[in-house]
Amino acid sequence: MNLFERILRNKFWWLWLSLLFVVIIYIASATHFRIDLTKEKRFSLSPSTKKVLEGLEGQVQIDVYLTGDLSAGFKKLSVASDELLNEFKEYGKGNLQYHFVRPGEGLPDSLRYQVYDSLKKMGVKTFNNQVTAKEGEEKTERLIFPAAMVTYQGRKMPVDLISGKSGMDEESSLNYSEALLEFKFADAIDKLTRKHLPIVAYAAGNGEPLNPTVRDLFDAMRNNYRFGVIDIKTGILDPDTINALLIVKPSQPFTETEKLKIDQYVMQGGKVIWFIDKLYAEMDSLLRAQTDFVAFDKNLNLDDILFKYGARINGDLLQDLKCAKQPLVVGQMGNQPQIERLPFPYYPLLSSPSNHPISRNLDDVLSIFPSSIDTVKAPGITKTVVLASDTSSRTLSTPAIVSLQSVKTEEDFRNFTKSYVPVAVLLEGRFTSLFANRLTTDLKDSLAKYSNRPFASAGLKESRQIVVSDGDIVTNIVSESQGALPMGMQQYENYQFANREFLMNAVDFMVNPNGVLEARNKDFTLRLLDKQKILTQKSMWQLVNIALPILLVLLFGWLFQIKRKREFAV
């Protein structure tokens, strides 16, 4: 007779079972674990996130504003945030606390609106959520804050809990948002708790924009890194000081000396992100002329150095039928031009063709007159396409004609036969110098003037570069009425594409040793309910989920009593 049977035969068996139940409850409350049964491991923290949380040396406070009366979708996102932050708290070992609070709750209207305004200025977005208070009642709109605020040592950083892609419905967008919660919270905590901010430099001296068209870029860099402008002609590119170099939309040719500086910076382990417009093609020119024009080569003298590193920006213009819209004049009514927003294939919307964390789970990125990129042989260099066009693309070779209406006939549509044409390529490895075996006396003298380091013909350290064939991806449009628009936003379009997120991910991948970006690799397979079946089978599933468990418990109790009566019958 085993121990369990002895307990059941004892007249105080119910007391022993109750004590056993209490012990099990206590052990379960003291020991927390869960098993992630999802195929994509959606509910498991990435190693980099655990590393950040376990390394906390001070108190991190997180206030989550997504609470109160919420629709089912936002309630699910709120619960997911609670579960995730509870796991964060365990790995934080007492250095992380979180609370759910409703901004301005309990305050008079005037003070509450002041709280709302201050949160909006800090970057917290609001949302009008339609909620049904009781079944049968009409839906009412309530202002909610799908965001959180992370605070560390007096510094604050907002976290937008909403993510999505253009064209997604609310349900899909909320599921997508749930998959990115870990990355967003871990990224904010990592940036606030860094002991040493990486240094990012913006190259100047070759006609790079230094005006409102890069205002959003400058703001993004200054808020997250130590950031400054360096003149390539006179400055020293020291990889021990400058963690990453941005070269954005130059318009003047690079000299051999300037290329040598960049080359040796890369050989010493420096990292460069190139945003290059190879051809001159601007929308302002097209609108002013109101006629076709030829996009011409800027002759930046960068082809050889990029080719040596493993990438070639082609002298063409890329078009795609998946594109942004542009306000165009389609006719006249009296003396007034008739303007209509039409798809403009010169503005292709780019996405990720790979699983790289820089662009995975990212919304479309808006490009303006991009060129195609080819990868070329470069020994020891790994090449990854991080942005590409969609499945209906074509390239217009030089001389590329830019026209307001470049697609007019069915034959034009049939020419869009290319797919996933690269526009941004990541290069990784030990690069070979462009100037190996060709360093002239003049270049040797130039090297001696600005650097105390000997010439390196090959990479002394591992390095990374990203080559992007469109400088406008990280610039912003400047409107006469609205001023500098956010990066990735057009005039007359109330939608911001993911250009800013792409830039931040690219820079963070270059300079962040913690690798938090890997949390973006989580999949977000949607397992949505069939709405038609919900309507037709609602009563049946309510019965299965509520009545069936009760019946099973009663059946088990009845069978157990019958078994006991037979065992103890005299």
LOKEGU-920391 format. One line per 2 residues: their letters; for each residue x, z, y of C-alpha. Coordinates in Angstrom, 3 decimals, padded with zeros to 6 digits. Example, Ala and Ser with C-alpha at 12.3 -4.5 7.8 and 13.67 -1.06 7.14 Angstrom:
<atoms>
as> 012.300:007.800:-004.500 ~ 013.670:007.140:-001.060
</atoms>
This chain:
<atoms>
mn> 000.000:000.000:000.000 ~ 001.563:-001.042:003.303
lf> 001.528:000.855:006.606 ~ -001.316:-001.182:008.071
er> -003.592:-000.454:005.099 ~ -002.779:003.258:005.300
il> -003.765:003.319:008.951 ~ -007.068:001.595:008.179
rn> -007.868:004.114:005.395 ~ -007.227:007.063:007.703
kf> -010.362:008.478:009.333 ~ -008.606:008.312:012.741
ww> -007.712:004.645:012.220 ~ -009.301:003.679:015.561
lw> -007.004:006.135:017.379 ~ -003.858:004.740:015.760
ls> -004.893:001.154:016.549 ~ -005.583:002.159:020.159
ll> -002.087:003.698:020.443 ~ -000.558:000.562:018.905
fv> -002.475:-001.561:021.396 ~ -001.175:000.582:024.310
vi> 002.422:000.217:023.066 ~ 002.061:-003.567:022.813
iy> 000.612:-003.689:026.345 ~ 003.508:-001.601:027.700
ia> 006.166:-003.773:026.034 ~ 004.471:-006.934:027.297
sa> 004.347:-005.602:030.880 ~ 008.017:-004.540:030.810
th> 009.264:-007.793:029.276 ~ 008.363:-011.028:031.060
fr> 008.813:-014.373:029.427 ~ 006.907:-017.592:029.065
id> 007.266:-020.706:026.980 ~ 007.044:-024.047:028.758
lt> 005.136:-026.323:026.399 ~ 004.867:-029.250:028.834
ke> 006.726:-032.384:027.782 ~ 008.415:-032.722:031.192
kr> 009.327:-028.978:031.394 ~ 007.380:-028.771:034.608
fs> 007.264:-024.972:034.665 ~ 010.941:-024.254:033.930
ls> 013.331:-023.475:036.790 ~ 016.359:-025.737:037.068
ps> 019.845:-024.187:036.645 ~ 020.695:-024.854:040.311
tk> 017.605:-022.941:041.486 ~ 018.495:-019.975:039.275
kv> 022.034:-020.059:040.681 ~ 020.759:-019.873:044.263
le> 018.357:-017.008:043.496 ~ 020.860:-014.985:041.491
gl> 023.416:-015.359:044.286 ~ 021.221:-013.859:047.020
eg> 023.036:-011.148:048.966 ~ 020.298:-010.255:051.442
qv> 016.543:-009.929:051.660 ~ 014.549:-013.176:051.687
qi> 010.924:-012.878:052.834 ~ 008.407:-015.633:052.093
dv> 004.983:-015.688:053.748 ~ 002.599:-018.140:052.100
yl> -000.266:-019.222:054.361 ~ -002.298:-021.048:051.712
tg> -004.944:-018.416:051.029 ~ -008.575:-017.604:051.780
dl> -011.562:-019.828:051.021 ~ -010.078:-022.975:049.500
sa> -011.365:-025.977:047.614 ~ -010.527:-026.141:043.904
gf> -007.497:-028.407:044.406 ~ -005.892:-026.237:047.092
kk> -006.753:-023.089:045.128 ~ -004.818:-024.528:042.187
ls> -001.843:-025.223:044.469 ~ -002.041:-021.662:045.820
va> -002.032:-020.216:042.287 ~ 000.902:-022.447:041.312
sd> 002.827:-021.178:044.371 ~ 002.096:-017.587:043.373
el> 003.298:-018.130:039.792 ~ 006.461:-019.924:040.930
ln> 007.391:-017.307:043.533 ~ 006.779:-014.536:041.011
ef> 009.430:-016.151:038.814 ~ 011.678:-016.603:041.866
ke> 011.284:-012.872:042.521 ~ 012.509:-011.970:039.042
yg> 015.679:-014.069:039.357 ~ 016.179:-012.761:042.912
kg> 016.650:-009.212:041.542 ~ 014.989:-007.396:044.420
nl> 016.342:-009.682:047.150 ~ 013.205:-011.810:047.358
qy> 009.736:-010.711:048.379 ~ 006.654:-012.801:049.058
hf> 003.154:-012.253:050.396 ~ 000.066:-014.367:050.891
vr> -001.204:-014.008:054.456 ~ -003.707:-015.861:056.598
pg> -002.244:-016.554:060.065 ~ -003.952:-014.637:062.845
eg> -006.403:-012.843:060.564 ~ -008.082:-009.939:062.330
lp> -006.884:-011.004:065.794 ~ -009.123:-012.014:068.726
ds> -009.666:-015.751:069.098 ~ -007.267:-016.126:072.035
lr> -004.388:-014.417:070.176 ~ -005.183:-016.214:066.936
yq> -004.934:-019.609:068.648 ~ -001.591:-018.578:070.112
vy> -000.382:-017.817:066.582 ~ -001.622:-021.248:065.449
ds> 000.216:-022.984:068.307 ~ 003.474:-021.151:067.621
lk> 003.306:-022.097:063.943 ~ 002.662:-025.745:064.804
km> 005.682:-025.772:067.118 ~ 007.800:-024.471:064.236
gv> 006.660:-027.362:062.043 ~ 003.756:-025.784:060.125
kt> 001.034:-028.369:059.538 ~ -002.682:-027.653:059.417
fn> -005.363:-029.257:057.280 ~ -009.143:-029.431:057.535
nq> -010.293:-028.437:054.061 ~ -013.869:-029.102:052.951
vt> -015.208:-026.074:051.083 ~ -018.555:-025.320:049.466
ak> -019.172:-021.588:049.861 ~ -021.977:-021.452:047.279
eg> -023.334:-023.954:044.800 ~ -026.007:-026.085:046.393
ee> -024.848:-025.443:049.956 ~ -023.384:-028.138:052.195
kt> -019.625:-028.476:052.525 ~ -018.048:-026.920:055.595
er> -014.661:-027.711:057.103 ~ -012.205:-024.849:057.400
li> -008.769:-024.895:058.941 ~ -006.115:-024.032:056.373
fp> -002.318:-023.877:056.430 ~ -000.839:-025.463:053.272
aa> 002.605:-024.127:054.162 ~ 004.918:-021.155:053.896
mv> 007.573:-019.539:056.095 ~ 010.908:-018.471:054.611
ty> 012.772:-015.812:056.613 ~ 016.373:-014.640:056.156
qg> 018.333:-012.486:058.596 ~ 016.035:-013.367:061.488
rk> 016.143:-017.125:060.838 ~ 013.012:-018.946:059.754
mp> 012.320:-022.232:058.002 ~ 008.852:-023.678:057.332
vd> 008.008:-025.153:053.939 ~ 005.326:-027.825:053.768
li> 003.530:-027.371:050.456 ~ 001.843:-030.784:050.642
sg> 003.586:-033.863:049.280 ~ 002.252:-037.233:048.347
ks> 002.611:-040.963:048.409 ~ 000.719:-043.489:050.483
gm> -002.501:-044.483:048.745 ~ -002.808:-041.288:046.684
de> -006.150:-039.516:046.535 ~ -006.310:-035.780:047.298
es> -006.356:-034.692:043.655 ~ -003.270:-036.743:042.746
sl> -001.493:-035.649:045.916 ~ -002.050:-031.958:045.122
ny> -000.771:-032.404:041.569 ~ 002.253:-034.222:042.957
se> 002.769:-031.388:045.457 ~ 002.750:-028.822:042.684
al> 005.639:-030.575:040.913 ~ 007.813:-030.378:044.054
le> 007.167:-026.722:044.901 ~ 010.354:-025.502:043.230
fk> 012.563:-027.941:045.129 ~ 010.971:-027.179:048.488
fa> 011.267:-023.405:048.202 ~ 014.747:-023.505:046.628
da> 015.985:-025.954:049.268 ~ 014.742:-023.750:052.134
id> 016.285:-020.614:050.618 ~ 019.578:-022.410:049.977
kl> 019.828:-023.725:053.542 ~ 019.001:-020.363:055.112
tr> 021.436:-018.377:052.958 ~ 024.461:-020.679:053.144
kh> 027.586:-018.839:054.260 ~ 029.265:-022.005:055.487
lp> 027.299:-024.879:056.981 ~ 028.673:-028.294:056.008
iv> 029.948:-030.488:058.848 ~ 028.371:-033.919:059.280
ay> 029.843:-036.382:061.793 ~ 028.135:-039.347:063.450
aa> 030.490:-042.273:064.005 ~ 030.655:-043.823:067.476
gn> 032.803:-046.445:069.150 ~ 031.400:-049.604:067.550
ge> 028.083:-049.926:069.331 ~ 026.218:-047.323:067.287
pl> 023.029:-046.151:069.039 ~ 023.450:-042.997:071.130
np> 020.045:-042.873:072.788 ~ 016.427:-041.911:071.949
tv> 016.392:-044.289:068.961 ~ 018.384:-041.708:066.963
rd> 016.787:-038.584:068.440 ~ 015.029:-037.650:065.203
lf> 018.244:-038.156:063.224 ~ 020.195:-035.898:065.590
da> 017.487:-033.207:065.472 ~ 017.394:-033.278:061.653
mr> 021.165:-032.972:061.364 ~ 021.505:-030.222:063.983
nn> 018.796:-028.130:062.349 ~ 020.478:-028.166:058.947
yr> 024.209:-028.767:059.424 ~ 027.044:-028.433:061.878
fg> 026.762:-031.812:063.539 ~ 028.719:-033.792:066.086
vi> 029.705:-037.247:067.280 ~ 033.189:-038.633:066.603
di> 034.723:-041.735:068.153 ~ 036.369:-043.662:065.327
kt> 038.800:-045.289:067.767 ~ 040.352:-042.030:068.961
gi> 039.204:-039.312:066.566 ~ 040.797:-038.035:063.367
ld> 038.760:-038.255:060.174 ~ 039.888:-035.168:058.291
pd> 038.075:-034.726:054.942 ~ 038.925:-031.011:054.965
ti> 036.891:-030.671:058.164 ~ 034.265:-033.428:058.004
na> 032.176:-033.206:054.848 ~ 030.241:-036.421:055.430
ll> 030.419:-039.326:057.891 ~ 027.353:-041.285:059.042
iv> 027.887:-044.871:060.213 ~ 024.574:-046.028:061.670
kp> 023.726:-049.538:062.846 ~ 027.035:-050.586:064.489
sq> 026.847:-053.714:066.636 ~ 030.550:-054.320:067.382
pf> 033.281:-055.400:064.926 ~ 035.557:-052.813:063.317
te> 039.275:-053.249:063.803 ~ 041.740:-053.008:060.934
te> 042.954:-049.665:062.290 ~ 039.410:-048.246:062.312
kl> 038.814:-049.432:058.766 ~ 042.125:-047.876:057.718
ki> 040.965:-044.507:059.091 ~ 037.719:-044.714:057.141
dq> 039.556:-045.952:054.047 ~ 042.052:-043.081:054.004
yv> 039.258:-040.587:054.694 ~ 037.566:-041.851:051.514
mq> 040.835:-041.774:049.528 ~ 041.195:-038.074:050.439
gg> 037.707:-037.307:049.124 ~ 035.653:-037.917:052.274
kv> 032.054:-039.094:051.868 ~ 030.450:-041.889:053.885
iw> 026.850:-043.087:054.296 ~ 026.662:-046.615:055.698
fi> 023.458:-047.798:057.410 ~ 024.425:-051.382:058.225
dk> 022.472:-054.274:059.748 ~ 024.514:-057.296:058.703
ly> 022.268:-059.744:060.571 ~ 020.909:-059.470:064.071
ae> 017.115:-059.454:063.726 ~ 015.035:-057.303:066.068
md> 011.277:-057.173:066.551 ~ 011.671:-056.942:070.325
sl> 013.310:-060.374:070.383 ~ 010.520:-061.859:068.306
lr> 007.740:-060.405:070.463 ~ 009.403:-061.408:073.723
aq> 010.025:-064.985:072.620 ~ 006.678:-065.348:070.793
td> 008.392:-067.989:068.676 ~ 010.712:-068.272:065.690
fv> 014.396:-067.434:065.958 ~ 017.426:-067.493:063.684
af> 018.860:-064.168:062.487 ~ 022.629:-064.406:062.900
dk> 025.556:-062.496:061.441 ~ 026.904:-059.660:063.581
nl> 030.438:-060.199:062.231 ~ 031.093:-056.484:061.870
nl> 034.230:-057.118:059.782 ~ 033.067:-054.707:057.068
dd> 032.508:-057.123:054.187 ~ 035.972:-056.687:052.664
il> 036.018:-052.879:052.670 ~ 032.509:-052.545:051.213
fk> 033.312:-055.221:048.609 ~ 036.425:-053.290:047.589
yg> 034.333:-050.161:047.103 ~ 031.761:-051.972:044.932
ar> 028.950:-053.274:047.155 ~ 028.188:-056.452:049.057
in> 025.556:-056.725:051.768 ~ 024.286:-060.289:051.638
gd> 023.657:-062.464:054.679 ~ 019.924:-062.758:054.072
ll> 016.633:-061.137:054.993 ~ 014.532:-059.438:052.346
qd> 010.755:-059.824:052.327 ~ 008.160:-058.166:050.113
lk> 004.387:-058.397:049.867 ~ 004.258:-054.604:049.656
ca> 004.994:-054.024:053.305 ~ 003.956:-052.212:056.469
kq> 001.580:-053.713:059.005 ~ 002.564:-054.956:062.435
pl> 000.233:-055.557:065.420 ~ 000.301:-059.327:066.003
vv> -001.523:-061.700:068.359 ~ -003.913:-063.775:066.231
gq> -005.779:-065.614:068.982 ~ -007.246:-065.555:072.481
mg> -010.663:-064.527:073.741 ~ -010.868:-065.749:077.282
nq> -007.663:-064.584:078.939 ~ -007.246:-061.613:076.597
pq> -005.019:-061.817:073.510 ~ -006.653:-060.764:070.248
ie> -004.377:-058.321:068.404 ~ -004.734:-057.507:064.741
rl> -002.613:-055.364:062.431 ~ -001.388:-057.636:059.661
pf> 000.975:-057.131:056.710 ~ 004.484:-058.066:057.862
py> 006.766:-058.965:054.922 ~ 009.909:-058.358:057.016
yp> 008.963:-054.638:056.855 ~ 009.136:-054.026:053.077
ll> 008.261:-050.579:051.725 ~ 011.073:-049.331:049.501
ss> 010.948:-046.976:046.528 ~ 013.196:-045.638:043.792
ps> 013.924:-047.895:040.808 ~ 015.945:-045.105:039.121
nh> 015.640:-041.412:038.317 ~ 018.242:-040.325:040.842
pi> 017.220:-037.139:042.725 ~ 017.954:-038.694:046.143
sr> 014.865:-040.857:045.927 ~ 012.932:-039.721:042.853
nl> 009.423:-038.406:043.598 ~ 009.763:-039.777:047.129
dd> 007.090:-041.545:049.150 ~ 007.705:-045.120:050.288
vl> 010.536:-045.655:052.769 ~ 009.879:-048.038:055.667
si> 012.565:-050.672:056.267 ~ 012.803:-053.197:059.092
fp> 014.539:-056.539:058.495 ~ 016.691:-055.309:055.580
ss> 019.121:-057.463:053.605 ~ 019.715:-057.473:049.871
id> 022.706:-055.769:048.264 ~ 024.738:-056.865:045.246
tv> 026.957:-054.509:043.295 ~ 030.380:-055.949:042.441
ka> 033.126:-054.961:040.045 ~ 035.086:-051.897:041.153
pg> 037.111:-050.122:038.436 ~ 036.083:-046.511:037.869
it> 033.086:-046.635:040.219 ~ 029.565:-045.752:039.073
kt> 026.825:-047.621:040.927 ~ 023.199:-046.457:041.187
vv> 020.423:-048.224:043.084 ~ 018.492:-045.521:044.978
la> 016.161:-047.741:047.045 ~ 014.787:-051.173:046.208
sd> 011.903:-053.464:047.032 ~ 008.780:-053.783:044.916
ts> 007.825:-056.464:042.390 ~ 006.883:-059.306:044.768
sr> 009.995:-060.024:046.818 ~ 012.034:-062.920:048.111
tl> 015.181:-063.379:050.191 ~ 015.658:-065.796:053.094
st> 019.262:-066.989:053.118 ~ 021.296:-067.643:056.259
pa> 020.337:-069.297:058.534 ~ 017.328:-066.983:058.090
iv> 014.372:-067.977:060.218 ~ 012.386:-065.049:061.592
sl> 008.761:-065.978:062.210 ~ 005.675:-064.055:063.240
qs> 003.788:-065.743:060.426 ~ 006.314:-066.474:057.695
vk> 003.677:-066.547:054.938 ~ 001.072:-069.215:055.629
te> 000.214:-071.036:052.404 ~ -000.328:-070.342:048.714
ed> 003.056:-071.956:048.087 ~ 004.680:-069.295:050.270
fr> 003.070:-066.559:048.175 ~ 004.369:-068.147:044.967
nf> 007.946:-067.818:046.292 ~ 007.838:-064.013:046.068
tk> 009.250:-063.955:042.538 ~ 011.994:-061.333:042.737
sy> 011.628:-057.692:041.738 ~ 013.423:-054.469:042.675
vp> 015.950:-056.036:045.038 ~ 018.513:-053.316:045.947
va> 018.629:-052.071:049.552 ~ 020.490:-048.750:049.064
vl> 023.251:-048.200:046.496 ~ 025.109:-044.996:045.606
le> 028.803:-045.417:044.703 ~ 030.650:-042.578:042.935
gr> 034.192:-042.159:041.625 ~ 037.810:-042.556:042.730
ft> 037.934:-045.558:045.033 ~ 040.809:-047.990:045.416
sl> 042.120:-048.537:048.943 ~ 041.389:-051.808:050.686
fa> 044.920:-051.674:052.086 ~ 046.774:-051.189:048.799
nr> 049.678:-053.685:048.736 ~ 048.722:-055.065:052.167
lt> 049.662:-052.307:054.614 ~ 051.394:-053.973:057.571
td> 053.935:-052.344:059.863 ~ 051.358:-052.048:062.641
lk> 048.928:-050.277:060.328 ~ 051.679:-047.951:059.103
ds> 052.392:-047.032:062.728 ~ 048.671:-046.452:063.368
la> 048.429:-044.231:060.300 ~ 051.416:-042.173:061.425
ky> 049.842:-041.608:064.864 ~ 046.557:-040.116:063.762
sn> 047.422:-038.525:060.395 ~ 050.134:-036.361:058.931
rp> 049.143:-037.458:055.440 ~ 051.001:-040.156:053.489
fa> 049.189:-043.397:052.722 ~ 047.071:-043.242:049.554
sa> 046.564:-046.514:047.690 ~ 043.965:-044.962:045.392
gl> 041.541:-042.060:045.593 ~ 043.227:-038.673:045.295
ke> 039.835:-036.996:044.815 ~ 036.384:-037.944:043.583
sr> 034.228:-039.293:046.376 ~ 030.765:-040.662:047.054
qi> 029.387:-043.350:049.326 ~ 025.919:-044.701:049.962
vv> 025.568:-048.232:051.287 ~ 022.204:-049.070:052.918
sd> 021.530:-052.582:054.199 ~ 019.213:-051.492:057.010
gd> 020.170:-049.346:059.987 ~ 016.566:-049.004:061.140
iv> 015.708:-046.770:058.176 ~ 017.145:-043.784:060.105
tn> 016.330:-044.795:063.675 ~ 013.021:-044.150:065.420
iv> 010.812:-046.346:067.538 ~ 010.602:-045.401:071.225
se> 007.180:-045.931:072.773 ~ 006.570:-046.110:076.529
sq> 003.513:-043.896:076.163 ~ 004.600:-041.564:073.322
ga> 008.374:-041.477:073.694 ~ 010.537:-041.226:070.565
lp> 008.345:-041.379:067.467 ~ 009.327:-039.522:064.282
mg> 011.595:-041.376:061.891 ~ 009.584:-043.601:059.553
mq> 006.581:-043.909:061.875 ~ 005.347:-047.026:063.661
qy> 003.324:-047.459:066.802 ~ -000.426:-047.591:066.143
en> 000.120:-046.196:062.628 ~ -000.946:-042.617:061.996
yq> 001.304:-042.300:058.958 ~ 004.896:-041.189:058.543
fa> 006.861:-042.725:055.686 ~ 009.597:-040.838:053.828
nr> 012.590:-042.095:055.851 ~ 013.510:-038.626:057.085
ef> 013.294:-037.136:053.593 ~ 015.498:-039.921:052.242
lm> 018.137:-039.238:054.901 ~ 018.084:-035.481:054.271
na> 018.287:-035.950:050.508 ~ 021.182:-038.394:050.851
vd> 023.198:-036.087:053.122 ~ 022.401:-033.022:051.013
fm> 023.544:-034.832:047.874 ~ 026.854:-035.507:049.596
vn> 027.608:-032.043:050.970 ~ 025.691:-029.417:048.958
pn> 027.733:-027.897:046.110 ~ 024.725:-026.009:044.695
gv> 022.966:-029.179:043.561 ~ 019.480:-027.928:044.477
le> 018.414:-031.562:044.745 ~ 018.178:-031.767:040.949
ar> 014.874:-029.876:041.155 ~ 013.372:-033.098:042.552
nk> 013.792:-034.657:039.107 ~ 010.770:-032.851:037.753
df> 008.137:-035.195:036.462 ~ 004.537:-034.872:037.567
tl> 002.559:-036.397:034.736 ~ -001.070:-036.085:035.768
rl> -003.436:-034.910:033.051 ~ -006.682:-035.226:034.952
ld> -010.147:-034.602:033.543 ~ -012.506:-037.509:032.953
kq> -015.056:-037.068:035.759 ~ -017.737:-039.054:033.906
ki> -017.437:-036.833:030.837 ~ -017.564:-033.735:033.047
lt> -020.972:-034.818:034.331 ~ -022.429:-035.754:030.939
qk> -020.859:-033.006:028.783 ~ -020.749:-030.080:031.231
sm> -023.227:-027.868:029.349 ~ -021.591:-028.473:025.971
wq> -018.113:-027.460:027.172 ~ -019.478:-024.426:028.994
lv> -021.027:-023.342:025.708 ~ -017.781:-023.982:023.788
ni> -015.637:-022.051:026.278 ~ -017.976:-019.087:026.840
al> -020.289:-018.601:023.869 ~ -017.987:-019.710:021.026
pi> -015.254:-017.040:021.631 ~ -017.960:-014.313:021.684
ll> -019.482:-015.595:018.435 ~ -016.062:-015.668:016.763
vl> -015.398:-012.043:017.745 ~ -018.789:-010.944:016.399
lf> -018.261:-012.923:013.204 ~ -014.847:-011.347:012.662
gw> -016.277:-007.854:013.206 ~ -019.132:-008.504:010.787
lf> -016.804:-009.821:008.067 ~ -014.449:-006.888:008.604
qi> -017.302:-004.399:008.145 ~ -018.445:-006.121:004.940
kr> -014.888:-005.968:003.592 ~ -014.630:-002.235:004.366
kr> -017.970:-001.448:002.703 ~ -016.879:-003.214:-000.489
ef> -013.489:-001.475:-000.558 ~ -014.906:002.031:-000.021
av> -018.099:001.633:-002.095 ~ -018.382:004.369:-004.759
</atoms>
